[in-house]
C-alpha cells in the first residue's frame, strides 16, 4: 500500500528530530543542494519504521549531506569580458 506522506517542514521552522523522506529532501535541498526523496532511499542511513512508515534521523542525514557537499568537485569560473 502506497501512502502519500506530505512535507511538513518549511524554511524558517526548526528542524525536526526525525522526518520522512519528503520532508528530509526539502530540508537538505534548502540547506545544501537539490535532492529527491528517492535519492535519500539510497543513502546509508538508519531507517526506523514505526507504523510501517520510513522515518530518518535528521541530524544523521544532515551530517551525510555535509560530507557529500564537502567532497563535491568545485572550481572557480572565469569571467568573460565582452568588448
C-alpha positions, -999 to +999 in steps of 0.1 A: +000+000+000+014+034-010+006+062+014+013+098+004+033+115+030+031+153+029+061+176+035+056+190+070+086+215+071+092+248+055+122+273+057+122+293+089+108+264+110+130+245+134+145+213+120+127+182+134+145+153+151+130+127+127+114+131+093+101+112+063+120+112+030+099+140+015+105+163+045+141+153+047+146+161+010+131+196+015+154+203+044+186+191+025+175+210-006+172+242+014+204+238+034+228+221+009+218+210-026+188+198-046+179+162-039+149+140-044+133+117-018+142+087-040+179+096-036+176+095+001+165+059-001+199+050-015+219+068+013+234+046+040+211+060+068+194+042+096+157+038+089+131+034+116+097+021+106+071+029+133+037+021+119+053+009+087+064+045+077+101+051+070+115+077+093+151+090+093+171+109+119+176+144+105+209+150+122+224+118+107+211+128+073+225+163+075+259+150+085+259+127+055+248+156+032+275+178+046+301+150+039+289+148+003+289+186-001+324+189+012+336+161-011+320+176-042+341+189-070+344+227-070+360+252-093+362+289-099+345+302-130+364+326-152+349+359-161+342+365-198+346+402-206+326+414-236+342+443-256 
